[in-house]
Amino acid sequence: MEKRFLKPLCERRACIIFQTALEYFNYPTNPENIEEIREFCYKMLKGYNPVEIEIVNYHPLKRVAL
Protein backbone atom coordinates (compact mmCIF):
# COMPACT_ATOMS: atom_id res chain seq x y z
CA MET A 1 0.00 0.00 0.00
CA GLU A 2 1.24 3.48 -0.82
CA LYS A 3 2.39 5.84 1.91
CA ARG A 4 -0.28 8.39 1.04
CA PHE A 5 -2.95 5.83 1.93
CA LEU A 6 -1.12 4.53 4.99
CA LYS A 7 -0.35 7.93 6.51
CA PRO A 8 -3.86 8.76 7.83
CA LEU A 9 -4.28 5.23 9.17
CA CYS A 10 -0.90 5.23 10.91
CA GLU A 11 -1.44 8.65 12.42
CA ARG A 12 -4.81 7.57 13.76
CA ARG A 13 -3.40 4.33 15.16
CA ALA A 14 -0.52 6.22 16.82
CA CYS A 15 -3.00 8.61 18.44
CA ILE A 16 -5.05 5.67 19.71
CA ILE A 17 -1.94 4.03 21.17
CA PHE A 18 -0.97 7.27 22.91
CA GLN A 19 -4.49 7.82 24.26
CA THR A 20 -4.54 4.23 25.52
CA ALA A 21 -1.21 4.79 27.28
CA LEU A 22 -2.47 7.98 28.92
CA GLU A 23 -5.54 6.19 30.22
CA TYR A 24 -3.56 3.12 31.30
CA PHE A 25 -1.10 5.23 33.32
CA ASN A 26 -3.85 7.55 34.61
CA TYR A 27 -2.63 10.72 32.88
CA PRO A 28 0.77 11.00 34.63
CA THR A 29 2.56 14.26 35.26
CA ASN A 30 5.90 13.19 36.69
CA PRO A 31 8.90 12.37 34.44
CA GLU A 32 9.15 8.73 35.56
CA ASN A 33 5.64 7.89 34.43
CA ILE A 34 6.04 9.82 31.21
CA GLU A 35 9.03 7.61 30.39
CA GLU A 36 6.83 4.56 31.08
CA ILE A 37 4.33 5.91 28.56
CA ARG A 38 7.11 6.29 25.99
CA GLU A 39 8.18 2.67 26.51
CA PHE A 40 4.57 1.45 26.35
CA CYS A 41 3.99 3.27 23.05
CA TYR A 42 7.16 1.90 21.47
CA LYS A 43 6.20 -1.63 22.53
CA MET A 44 2.83 -1.17 20.85
CA LEU A 45 4.54 0.13 17.70
CA LYS A 46 6.54 -3.08 17.30
CA GLY A 47 3.49 -4.59 15.61
CA TYR A 48 3.74 -2.05 12.79
CA ASN A 49 5.57 -2.84 9.57
CA PRO A 50 8.69 -0.74 8.71
CA VAL A 51 6.80 1.65 6.42
CA GLU A 52 4.22 2.35 9.13
CA ILE A 53 6.95 2.90 11.74
CA GLU A 54 8.66 5.38 9.42
CA ILE A 55 5.39 7.30 9.02
CA VAL A 56 4.80 7.41 12.78
CA ASN A 57 8.38 8.51 13.45
CA TYR A 58 7.86 11.54 11.18
CA HIS A 59 4.47 12.41 12.62
CA PRO A 60 4.42 16.08 13.75
CA LEU A 61 2.91 15.17 17.12
CA LYS A 62 5.65 12.66 17.86
CA ARG A 63 7.60 15.18 19.91
CA VAL A 64 4.57 15.68 22.12
CA ALA A 65 3.11 12.18 22.11
CA LEU A 66 6.16 9.97 22.19
PQR file with spaces between the fields and no chain letter, atoms N, CA, C, O and H, PARSE charges and radii, in Angstrom:
ATOM       1  N    MET     1       0.844   -1.172    0.000 -0.4000 1.5000
ATOM       2  CA   MET     1       0.000    0.000    0.000 -0.0000 2.0000
ATOM       3  C    MET     1       0.892    1.239    0.000  0.5500 1.7000
ATOM       4  O    MET     1       1.946    1.261    0.636 -0.5500 1.4000
ATOM       5  N    GLU     2       0.460    2.253   -0.713 -0.4000 1.5000
ATOM       6  CA   GLU     2       1.239    3.479   -0.821 -0.0000 2.0000
ATOM       7  C    GLU     2       1.205    4.280    0.482  0.5500 1.7000
ATOM       8  O    GLU     2       0.250    4.219    1.256 -0.5500 1.4000
ATOM       9  H    GLU     2      -0.396    2.236   -1.230  0.4000 1.0000
ATOM      10  N    LYS     3       2.291    5.035    0.691 -0.4000 1.5000
ATOM      11  CA   LYS     3       2.390    5.840    1.913 -0.0000 2.0000
ATOM      12  C    LYS     3       1.238    6.828    2.054  0.5500 1.7000
ATOM      13  O    LYS     3       0.768    7.082    3.163 -0.5500 1.4000
ATOM      14  H    LYS     3       3.067    5.084    0.062  0.4000 1.0000
ATOM      15  N    ARG     4       0.789    7.380    0.947 -0.4000 1.5000
ATOM      16  CA   ARG     4      -0.280    8.387    1.040 -0.0000 2.0000
ATOM      17  C    ARG     4      -1.572    7.788    1.586  0.5500 1.7000
ATOM      18  O    ARG     4      -2.376    8.497    2.191 -0.5500 1.4000
ATOM      19  H    ARG     4       1.171    7.174    0.046  0.4000 1.0000
ATOM      20  N    PHE     5      -1.776    6.491    1.375 -0.4000 1.5000
ATOM      21  CA   PHE     5      -2.952    5.831    1.932 -0.0000 2.0000
ATOM      22  C    PHE     5      -2.705    5.377    3.369  0.5500 1.7000
ATOM      23  O    PHE     5      -3.617    5.361    4.196 -0.5500 1.4000
ATOM      24  H    PHE     5      -1.123    5.916    0.883  0.4000 1.0000
ATOM      25  N    LEU     6      -1.459    5.011    3.648 -0.4000 1.5000
ATOM      26  CA   LEU     6      -1.123    4.533    4.988 -0.0000 2.0000
ATOM      27  C    LEU     6      -1.033    5.656    6.012  0.5500 1.7000
ATOM      28  O    LEU     6      -1.340    5.453    7.186 -0.5500 1.4000
ATOM      29  H    LEU     6      -0.718    5.024    2.977  0.4000 1.0000
ATOM      30  N    LYS     7      -0.613    6.838    5.573 -0.4000 1.5000
ATOM      31  CA   LYS     7      -0.355    7.927    6.515 -0.0000 2.0000
ATOM      32  C    LYS     7      -1.539    8.240    7.428  0.5500 1.7000
ATOM      33  O    LYS     7      -1.349    8.283    8.643 -0.5500 1.4000
ATOM      34  H    LYS     7      -0.363    7.003    4.618  0.4000 1.0000
ATOM      35  N    PRO     8      -2.745    8.459    6.916 -0.5600 1.5000
ATOM      36  CA   PRO     8      -3.858    8.762    7.830  0.2800 2.0000
ATOM      37  C    PRO     8      -4.159    7.614    8.795  0.5500 1.7000
ATOM      38  O    PRO     8      -4.501    7.840    9.956 -0.5500 1.4000
ATOM      39  N    LEU     9      -4.030    6.392    8.306 -0.4000 1.5000
ATOM      40  CA   LEU     9      -4.277    5.234    9.173 -0.0000 2.0000
ATOM      41  C    LEU     9      -3.241    5.144   10.283  0.5500 1.7000
ATOM      42  O    LEU     9      -3.578    4.912   11.444 -0.5500 1.4000
ATOM      43  H    LEU     9      -3.752    6.208    7.363  0.4000 1.0000
ATOM      44  N    CYS    10      -1.980    5.330    9.916 -0.4000 1.5000
ATOM      45  CA   CYS    10      -0.905    5.234   10.907 -0.0000 2.0000
ATOM      46  C    CYS    10      -0.998    6.344   11.944  0.5500 1.7000
ATOM      47  O    CYS    10      -0.794    6.113   13.136 -0.5500 1.4000
ATOM      48  H    CYS    10      -1.706    5.519    8.972  0.4000 1.0000
ATOM      49  N    GLU    11      -1.306    7.542   11.485 -0.4000 1.5000
ATOM      50  CA   GLU    11      -1.445    8.653   12.420 -0.0000 2.0000
ATOM      51  C    GLU    11      -2.577    8.385   13.402  0.5500 1.7000
ATOM      52  O    GLU    11      -2.451    8.643   14.599 -0.5500 1.4000
ATOM      53  H    GLU    11      -1.471    7.729   10.516  0.4000 1.0000
ATOM      54  N    ARG    12      -3.671    7.872   12.888 -0.4000 1.5000
ATOM      55  CA   ARG    12      -4.813    7.573   13.765 -0.0000 2.0000
ATOM      56  C    ARG    12      -4.453    6.474   14.753  0.5500 1.7000
ATOM      57  O    ARG    12      -4.775    6.575   15.937 -0.5500 1.4000
ATOM      58  H    ARG    12      -3.773    7.663   11.916  0.4000 1.0000
ATOM      59  N    ARG    13      -3.788    5.427   14.277 -0.4000 1.5000
ATOM      60  CA   ARG    13      -3.397    4.328   15.163 -0.0000 2.0000
ATOM      61  C    ARG    13      -2.408    4.809   16.228  0.5500 1.7000
ATOM      62  O    ARG    13      -2.490    4.389   17.382 -0.5500 1.4000
ATOM      63  H    ARG    13      -3.527    5.345   13.315  0.4000 1.0000
ATOM      64  N    ALA    14      -1.477    5.686   15.846 -0.4000 1.5000
ATOM      65  CA   ALA    14      -0.520    6.222   16.815 -0.0000 2.0000
ATOM      66  C    ALA    14      -1.241    7.047   17.880  0.5500 1.7000
ATOM      67  O    ALA    14      -0.899    6.970   19.060 -0.5500 1.4000
ATOM      68  H    ALA    14      -1.410    6.027   14.909  0.4000 1.0000
ATOM      69  N    CYS    15      -2.219    7.821   17.477 -0.4000 1.5000
ATOM      70  CA   CYS    15      -2.999    8.610   18.440 -0.0000 2.0000
ATOM      71  C    CYS    15      -3.774    7.704   19.389  0.5500 1.7000
ATOM      72  O    CYS    15      -3.877    7.992   20.582 -0.5500 1.4000
ATOM      73  H    CYS    15      -2.496    7.883   16.518  0.4000 1.0000
ATOM      74  N    ILE    16      -4.312    6.619   18.864 -0.4000 1.5000
ATOM      75  CA   ILE    16      -5.047    5.673   19.708 -0.0000 2.0000
ATOM      76  C    ILE    16      -4.111    5.014   20.709  0.5500 1.7000
ATOM      77  O    ILE    16      -4.464    4.851   21.877 -0.5500 1.4000
ATOM      78  H    ILE    16      -4.228    6.386   17.896  0.4000 1.0000
ATOM      79  N    ILE    17      -2.917    4.635   20.258 -0.4000 1.5000
ATOM      80  CA   ILE    17      -1.935    4.029   21.169 -0.0000 2.0000
ATOM      81  C    ILE    17      -1.583    5.015   22.277  0.5500 1.7000
ATOM      82  O    ILE    17      -1.530    4.641   23.449 -0.5500 1.4000
ATOM      83  H    ILE    17      -2.630    4.768   19.309  0.4000 1.0000
ATOM      84  N    PHE    18      -1.342    6.271   21.912 -0.4000 1.5000
ATOM      85  CA   PHE    18      -0.971    7.266   22.915 -0.0000 2.0000
ATOM      86  C    PHE    18      -2.114    7.514   23.892  0.5500 1.7000
ATOM      87  O    PHE    18      -1.889    7.612   25.098 -0.5500 1.4000
ATOM      88  H    PHE    18      -1.384    6.574   20.960  0.4000 1.0000
ATOM      89  N    GLN    19      -3.329    7.615   23.382 -0.4000 1.5000
ATOM      90  CA   GLN    19      -4.490    7.819   24.259 -0.0000 2.0000
ATOM      91  C    GLN    19      -4.660    6.639   25.206  0.5500 1.7000
ATOM      92  O    GLN    19      -4.967    6.823   26.383 -0.5500 1.4000
ATOM      93  H    GLN    19      -3.512    7.535   22.402  0.4000 1.0000
ATOM      94  N    THR    20      -4.460    5.429   24.695 -0.4000 1.5000
ATOM      95  CA   THR    20      -4.545    4.233   25.525 -0.0000 2.0000
ATOM      96  C    THR    20      -3.499    4.278   26.633  0.5500 1.7000
ATOM      97  O    THR    20      -3.786    3.938   27.780 -0.5500 1.4000
ATOM      98  H    THR    20      -4.210    5.280   23.738  0.4000 1.0000
ATOM      99  N    ALA    21      -2.288    4.698   26.284 -0.4000 1.5000
ATOM     100  CA   ALA    21      -1.215    4.792   27.278 -0.0000 2.0000
ATOM     101  C    ALA    21      -1.557    5.820   28.351  0.5500 1.7000
ATOM     102  O    ALA    21      -1.339    5.576   29.538 -0.5500 1.4000
ATOM     103  H    ALA    21      -2.055    4.974   25.351  0.4000 1.0000
ATOM     104  N    LEU    22      -2.089    6.961   27.940 -0.4000 1.5000
ATOM     105  CA   LEU    22      -2.474    7.978   28.923 -0.0000 2.0000
ATOM     106  C    LEU    22      -3.511    7.439   29.900  0.5500 1.7000
ATOM     107  O    LEU    22      -3.412    7.648   31.110 -0.5500 1.4000
ATOM     108  H    LEU    22      -2.266    7.159   26.976  0.4000 1.0000
ATOM     109  N    GLU    23      -4.496    6.750   29.364 -0.4000 1.5000
ATOM     110  CA   GLU    23      -5.540    6.195   30.225 -0.0000 2.0000
ATOM     111  C    GLU    23      -4.991    5.079   31.111  0.5500 1.7000
ATOM     112  O    GLU    23      -5.351    4.981   32.284 -0.5500 1.4000
ATOM     113  H    GLU    23      -4.577    6.581   28.381  0.4000 1.0000
ATOM     114  N    TYR    24      -4.125    4.243   30.554 -0.4000 1.5000
ATOM     115  CA   TYR    24      -3.556    3.122   31.300 -0.0000 2.0000
ATOM     116  C    TYR    24      -2.722    3.611   32.484  0.5500 1.7000
ATOM     117  O    TYR    24      -2.771    3.032   33.569 -0.5500 1.4000
ATOM     118  H    TYR    24      -3.832    4.322   29.601  0.4000 1.0000
ATOM     119  N    PHE    25      -1.956    4.684   32.264 -0.4000 1.5000
ATOM     120  CA   PHE    25      -1.104    5.225   33.320 -0.0000 2.0000
ATOM     121  C    PHE    25      -1.767    6.370   34.078  0.5500 1.7000
ATOM     122  O    PHE    25      -1.106    7.069   34.846 -0.5500 1.4000
ATOM     123  H    PHE    25      -1.916    5.155   31.382  0.4000 1.0000
ATOM     124  N    ASN    26      -3.058    6.566   33.870 -0.4000 1.5000
ATOM     125  CA   ASN    26      -3.851    7.548   34.609 -0.0000 2.0000
ATOM     126  C    ASN    26      -3.329    8.982   34.451  0.5500 1.7000
ATOM     127  O    ASN    26      -3.191    9.714   35.431 -0.5500 1.4000
ATOM     128  H    ASN    26      -3.595    5.999   33.246  0.4000 1.0000
ATOM     129  N    TYR    27      -3.047    9.364   33.219 -0.4000 1.5000
ATOM     130  CA   TYR    27      -2.626   10.720   32.884 -0.0000 2.0000
ATOM     131  C    TYR    27      -1.510   11.232   33.806  0.5500 1.7000
ATOM     132  O    TYR    27      -1.729   12.159   34.586 -0.5500 1.4000
ATOM     133  H    TYR    27      -3.159    8.770   32.423  0.4000 1.0000
ATOM     134  N    PRO    28      -0.326   10.636   33.719 -0.5600 1.5000
ATOM     135  CA   PRO    28       0.767   10.998   34.625  0.2800 2.0000
ATOM     136  C    PRO    28       1.319   12.401   34.365  0.5500 1.7000
ATOM     137  O    PRO    28       1.188   12.957   33.274 -0.5500 1.4000
ATOM     138  N    THR    29       1.933   12.940   35.398 -0.4000 1.5000
ATOM     139  CA   THR    29       2.557   14.256   35.261 -0.0000 2.0000
ATOM     140  C    THR    29       4.028   14.246   35.654  0.5500 1.7000
ATOM     141  O    THR    29       4.744   15.203   35.357 -0.5500 1.4000
ATOM     142  H    THR    29       2.040   12.488   36.284  0.4000 1.0000
ATOM     143  N    ASN    30       4.494   13.201   36.306 -0.4000 1.5000
ATOM     144  CA   ASN    30       5.903   13.194   36.687 -0.0000 2.0000
ATOM     145  C    ASN    30       6.747   12.517   35.605  0.5500 1.7000
ATOM     146  O    ASN    30       6.239   11.676   34.864 -0.5500 1.4000
ATOM     147  H    ASN    30       3.913   12.423   36.547  0.4000 1.0000
ATOM     148  N    PRO    31       8.023   12.876   35.507 -0.5600 1.5000
ATOM     149  CA   PRO    31       8.896   12.367   34.437  0.2800 2.0000
ATOM     150  C    PRO    31       9.036   10.841   34.398  0.5500 1.7000
ATOM     151  O    PRO    31       9.169   10.268   33.317 -0.5500 1.4000
ATOM     152  N    GLU    32       9.008   10.187   35.540 -0.4000 1.5000
ATOM     153  CA   GLU    32       9.152    8.730   35.558 -0.0000 2.0000
ATOM     154  C    GLU    32       8.004    8.064   34.809  0.5500 1.7000
ATOM     155  O    GLU    32       8.225    7.172   33.990 -0.5500 1.4000
ATOM     156  H    GLU    32       8.900   10.652   36.418  0.4000 1.0000
ATOM     157  N    ASN    33       6.800    8.491   35.087 -0.4000 1.5000
ATOM     158  CA   ASN    33       5.637    7.894   34.432 -0.0000 2.0000
ATOM     159  C    ASN    33       5.553    8.270   32.957  0.5500 1.7000
ATOM     160  O    ASN    33       5.048    7.496   32.144 -0.5500 1.4000
ATOM     161  H    ASN    33       6.621    9.216   35.753  0.4000 1.0000
ATOM     162  N    ILE    34       6.035    9.431   32.620 -0.4000 1.5000
ATOM     163  CA   ILE    34       6.043    9.821   31.212 -0.0000 2.0000
ATOM     164  C    ILE    34       6.994    8.919   30.435  0.5500 1.7000
ATOM     165  O    ILE    34       6.712    8.562   29.291 -0.5500 1.4000
ATOM     166  H    ILE    34       6.445   10.060   33.281  0.4000 1.0000
ATOM     167  N    GLU    35       8.101    8.551   31.035 -0.4000 1.5000
ATOM     168  CA   GLU    35       9.026    7.607   30.391 -0.0000 2.0000
ATOM     169  C    GLU    35       8.366    6.239   30.233  0.5500 1.7000
ATOM     170  O    GLU    35       8.597    5.561   29.232 -0.5500 1.4000
ATOM     171  H    GLU    35       8.330    8.840   31.965  0.4000 1.0000
ATOM     172  N    GLU    36       7.560    5.827   31.192 -0.4000 1.5000
ATOM     173  CA   GLU    36       6.828    4.562   31.077 -0.0000 2.0000
ATOM     174  C    GLU    36       5.855    4.616   29.902  0.5500 1.7000
ATOM     175  O    GLU    36       5.678    3.624   29.195 -0.5500 1.4000
ATOM     176  H    GLU    36       7.373    6.378   32.005  0.4000 1.0000
ATOM     177  N    ILE    37       5.236    5.753   29.697 -0.4000 1.5000
ATOM     178  CA   ILE    37       4.332    5.910   28.555 -0.0000 2.0000
ATOM     179  C    ILE    37       5.112    5.768   27.252  0.5500 1.7000
ATOM     180  O    ILE    37       4.658    5.104   26.320 -0.5500 1.4000
ATOM     181  H    ILE    37       5.381    6.559   30.271  0.4000 1.0000
ATOM     182  N    ARG    38       6.270    6.385   27.192 -0.4000 1.5000
ATOM     183  CA   ARG    38       7.105    6.292   25.988 -0.0000 2.0000
ATOM     184  C    ARG    38       7.431    4.833   25.685  0.5500 1.7000
ATOM     185  O    ARG    38       7.302    4.394   24.542 -0.5500 1.4000
ATOM     186  H    ARG    38       6.639    6.924   27.949  0.4000 1.0000
ATOM     187  N    GLU    39       7.852    4.082   26.696 -0.4000 1.5000
ATOM     188  CA   GLU    39       8.182    2.666   26.515 -0.0000 2.0000
ATOM     189  C    GLU    39       6.951    1.869   26.087  0.5500 1.7000
ATOM     190  O    GLU    39       7.042    1.014   25.206 -0.5500 1.4000
ATOM     191  H    GLU    39       7.957    4.438   27.625  0.4000 1.0000
ATOM     192  N    PHE    40       5.816    2.139   26.699 -0.4000 1.5000
ATOM     193  CA   PHE    40       4.570    1.455   26.352 -0.0000 2.0000
ATOM     194  C    PHE    40       4.222    1.692   24.880  0.5500 1.7000
ATOM     195  O    PHE    40       3.865    0.758   24.163 -0.5500 1.4000
ATOM     196  H    PHE    40       5.742    2.832   27.415  0.4000 1.0000
ATOM     197  N    CYS    41       4.328    2.939   24.441 -0.4000 1.5000
ATOM     198  CA   CYS    41       3.993    3.272   23.053 -0.0000 2.0000
ATOM     199  C    CYS    41       4.931    2.575   22.074  0.5500 1.7000
ATOM     200  O    CYS    41       4.482    2.050   21.055 -0.5500 1.4000
ATOM     201  H    CYS    41       4.618    3.698   25.024  0.4000 1.0000
ATOM     202  N    TYR    42       6.223    2.563   22.372 -0.4000 1.5000
ATOM     203  CA   TYR    42       7.160    1.899   21.468 -0.0000 2.0000
ATOM     204  C    TYR    42       6.930    0.396   21.427  0.5500 1.7000
ATOM     205  O    TYR    42       7.118   -0.224   20.380 -0.5500 1.4000
ATOM     206  H    TYR    42       6.588    2.990   23.199  0.4000 1.0000
ATOM     207  N    LYS    43       6.531   -0.200   22.537 -0.4000 1.5000
ATOM     208  CA   LYS    43       6.202   -1.629   22.525 -0.0000 2.0000
ATOM     209  C    LYS    43       4.999   -1.889   21.631  0.5500 1.7000
ATOM     210  O    LYS    43       4.970   -2.878   20.898 -0.5500 1.4000
ATOM     211  H    LYS    43       6.379    0.304   23.388  0.4000 1.0000
ATOM     212  N    MET    44       4.016   -1.015   21.688 -0.4000 1.5000
ATOM     213  CA   MET    44       2.828   -1.171   20.853 -0.0000 2.0000
ATOM     214  C    MET    44       3.161   -0.970   19.370  0.5500 1.7000
ATOM     215  O    MET    44       2.523   -1.568   18.503 -0.5500 1.4000
ATOM     216  H    MET    44       4.040   -0.212   22.284  0.4000 1.0000
ATOM     217  N    LEU    45       4.153   -0.135   19.082 -0.4000 1.5000
ATOM     218  CA   LEU    45       4.539    0.128   17.695 -0.0000 2.0000
ATOM     219  C    LEU    45       5.293   -1.033   17.063  0.5500 1.7000
ATOM     220  O    LEU    45       5.421   -1.085   15.840 -0.5500 1.4000
ATOM     221  H    LEU    45       4.672    0.350   19.786  0.4000 1.0000
ATOM     222  N    LYS    46       5.788   -1.951   17.858 -0.4000 1.5000
ATOM     223  CA   LYS    46       6.539   -3.077   17.298 -0.0000 2.0000
ATOM     224  C    LYS    46       5.686   -3.923   16.365  0.5500 1.7000
ATOM     225  O    LYS    46       6.226   -4.645   15.526 -0.5500 1.4000
ATOM     226  H    LYS    46       5.684   -1.909   18.852  0.4000 1.0000
ATOM     227  N    GLY    47       4.376   -3.850   16.491 -0.4000 1.5000
ATOM     228  CA   GLY    47       3.486   -4.588   15.611 -0.0000 2.0000
ATOM     229  C    GLY    47       3.334   -3.948   14.235  0.5500 1.7000
ATOM     230  O    GLY    47       2.762   -4.557   13.330 -0.5500 1.4000
ATOM     231  H    GLY    47       3.937   -3.264   17.172  0.4000 1.0000
ATOM     232  N    TYR    48       3.833   -2.746   14.069 -0.4000 1.5000
ATOM     233  CA   TYR    48       3.741   -2.050   12.788 -0.0000 2.0000
ATOM     234  C    TYR    48       4.786   -2.604   11.825  0.5500 1.7000
ATOM     235  O    TYR    48       5.807   -3.143   12.255 -0.5500 1.4000
ATOM     236  H    TYR    48       4.298   -2.251   14.803  0.4000 1.0000
ATOM     237  N    ASN    49       4.537   -2.475   10.542 -0.4000 1.5000
ATOM     238  CA   ASN    49       5.569   -2.836    9.571 -0.0000 2.0000
ATOM     239  C    ASN    49       6.512   -1.641    9.411  0.5500 1.7000
ATOM     240  O    ASN    49       6.174   -0.543    9.854 -0.5500 1.4000
ATOM     241  H    ASN    49       3.708   -2.038   10.193  0.4000 1.0000
ATOM     242  N    PRO    50       7.694   -1.823    8.788 -0.5600 1.5000
ATOM     243  CA   PRO    50       8.686   -0.735    8.706  0.2800 2.0000
ATOM     244  C    PRO    50       8.172    0.553    8.061  0.5500 1.7000
ATOM     245  O    PRO    50       8.554    1.644    8.485 -0.5500 1.4000
ATOM     246  N    VAL    51       7.331    0.449    7.068 -0.4000 1.5000
ATOM     247  CA   VAL    51       6.799    1.654    6.421 -0.0000 2.0000
ATOM     248  C    VAL    51       5.916    2.418    7.399  0.5500 1.7000
ATOM     249  O    VAL    51       5.985    3.645    7.470 -0.5500 1.4000
ATOM     250  H    VAL    51       7.020   -0.437    6.724  0.4000 1.0000
ATOM     251  N    GLU    52       5.091    1.704    8.150 -0.4000 1.5000
ATOM     252  CA   GLU    52       4.220    2.351    9.131 -0.0000 2.0000
ATOM     253  C    GLU    52       5.038    2.999   10.240  0.5500 1.7000
ATOM     254  O    GLU    52       4.716    4.104   10.678 -0.5500 1.4000
ATOM     255  H    GLU    52       5.035    0.707    8.093  0.4000 1.0000
ATOM     256  N    ILE    53       6.085    2.333   10.697 -0.4000 1.5000
ATOM     257  CA   ILE    53       6.946    2.897   11.744 -0.0000 2.0000
ATOM     258  C    ILE    53       7.596    4.181   11.246  0.5500 1.7000
ATOM     259  O    ILE    53       7.688    5.160   11.987 -0.5500 1.4000
ATOM     260  H    ILE    53       6.346    1.436   10.341  0.4000 1.0000
ATOM     261  N    GLU    54       8.048    4.184    9.995 -0.4000 1.5000
ATOM     262  CA   GLU    54       8.656    5.385    9.421 -0.0000 2.0000
ATOM     263  C    GLU    54       7.660    6.543    9.408  0.5500 1.7000
ATOM     264  O    GLU    54       8.018    7.676    9.727 -0.5500 1.4000
ATOM     265  H    GLU    54       7.973    3.389    9.393  0.4000 1.0000
ATOM     266  N    ILE    55       6.422    6.259    9.042 -0.4000 1.5000
ATOM     267  CA   ILE    55       5.390    7.302    9.016 -0.0000 2.0000
ATOM     268  C    ILE    55       5.150    7.849   10.419  0.5500 1.7000
ATOM     269  O    ILE    55       5.064    9.063   10.605 -0.5500 1.4000
ATOM     270  H    ILE    55       6.131    5.338    8.782  0.4000 1.0000
ATOM     271  N    VAL    56       5.042    6.969   11.398 -0.4000 1.5000
ATOM     272  CA   VAL    56       4.800    7.408   12.776 -0.0000 2.0000
ATOM     273  C    VAL    56       5.989    8.206   13.302  0.5500 1.7000
ATOM     274  O    VAL    56       5.799    9.196   14.009 -0.5500 1.4000
ATOM     275  H    VAL    56       5.111    5.982   11.247  0.4000 1.0000
ATOM     276  N    ASN    57       7.201    7.797   12.972 -0.4000 1.5000
ATOM     277  CA   ASN    57       8.383    8.511   13.447 -0.0000 2.0000
ATOM     278  C    ASN    57       8.467    9.930   12.900  0.5500 1.7000
ATOM     279  O    ASN    57       9.092   10.788   13.523 -0.5500 1.4000
ATOM     280  H    ASN    57       7.356    6.993   12.398  0.4000 1.0000
ATOM     281  N    TYR    58       7.855   10.195   11.755 -0.4000 1.5000
ATOM     282  CA   TYR    58       7.863   11.536   11.184 -0.0000 2.0000
ATOM     283  C    TYR    58       6.576   12.295   11.456  0.5500 1.7000
ATOM     284  O    TYR    58       6.364   13.376   10.907 -0.5500 1.4000
ATOM     285  H    TYR    58       7.347    9.498   11.250  0.4000 1.0000
ATOM     286  N    HIS    59       5.730   11.746   12.285 -0.4000 1.5000
ATOM     287  CA   HIS    59       4.468   12.410   12.624 -0.0000 2.0000
ATOM     288  C    HIS    59       4.769   13.686   13.402  0.5500 1.7000
ATOM     289  O    HIS    59       5.594   13.655   14.315 -0.5500 1.4000
ATOM     290  H    HIS    59       5.902   10.868   12.731  0.4000 1.0000
ATOM     291  N    PRO    60       4.125   14.810   13.072 -0.5600 1.5000
ATOM     292  CA   PRO    60       4.423   16.078   13.746  0.2800 2.0000
ATOM     293  C    PRO    60       4.113   16.075   15.239  0.5500 1.7000
ATOM     294  O    PRO    60       4.697   16.866   15.980 -0.5500 1.4000
ATOM     295  N    LEU    61       3.223   15.221   15.697 -0.4000 1.5000
ATOM     296  CA   LEU    61       2.907   15.169   17.122 -0.0000 2.0000
ATOM     297  C    LEU    61       3.844   14.249   17.889  0.5500 1.7000
ATOM     298  O    LEU    61       3.726   14.122   19.108 -0.5500 1.4000
ATOM     299  H    LEU    61       2.748   14.579   15.095  0.4000 1.0000
ATOM     300  N    LYS    62       4.765   13.613   17.197 -0.4000 1.5000
ATOM     301  CA   LYS    62       5.651   12.661   17.858 -0.0000 2.0000
ATOM     302  C    LYS    62       6.392   13.303   19.025  0.5500 1.7000
ATOM     303  O    LYS    62       6.545   12.687   20.079 -0.5500 1.4000
ATOM     304  H    LYS    62       4.861   13.716   16.207  0.4000 1.0000
ATOM     305  N    ARG    63       6.850   14.526   18.843 -0.4000 1.5000
ATOM     306  CA   ARG    63       7.599   15.181   19.913 -0.0000 2.0000
ATOM     307  C    ARG    63       6.750   15.341   21.165  0.5500 1.7000
ATOM     308  O    ARG    63       7.269   15.296   22.280 -0.5500 1.4000
ATOM     309  H    ARG    63       6.726   15.027   17.986  0.4000 1.0000
ATOM     310  N    VAL    64       5.471   15.523   20.986 -0.4000 1.5000
ATOM     311  CA   VAL    64       4.565   15.682   22.119 -0.0000 2.0000
ATOM     312  C    VAL    64       4.124   14.320   22.638  0.5500 1.7000
ATOM     313  O    VAL    64       4.150   14.067   23.843 -0.5500 1.4000
ATOM     314  H    VAL    64       5.050   15.560   20.080  0.4000 1.0000
ATOM     315  N    ALA    65       3.718   13.440   21.717 -0.4000 1.5000
ATOM     316  CA   ALA    65       3.107   12.175   22.108 -0.0000 2.0000
ATOM     317  C    ALA    65       4.117   11.138   22.558  0.5500 1.7000
ATOM     318  O    ALA    65       3.897   10.449   23.555 -0.5500 1.4000
ATOM     319  H    ALA    65       3.697   13.645   20.739  0.4000 1.0000
ATOM     320  N    LEU    66       5.207   11.019   21.846 -0.4000 1.5000
ATOM     321  CA   LEU    66       6.157    9.973   22.193 -0.0000 2.0000
ATOM     322  C    LEU    66       7.422   10.601   22.678  0.5500 1.7000
ATOM     323  O    LEU    66       8.368    9.895   23.028 -0.5500 1.4000
ATOM     324  H    LEU    66       5.386   11.579   21.036  0.4000 1.0000
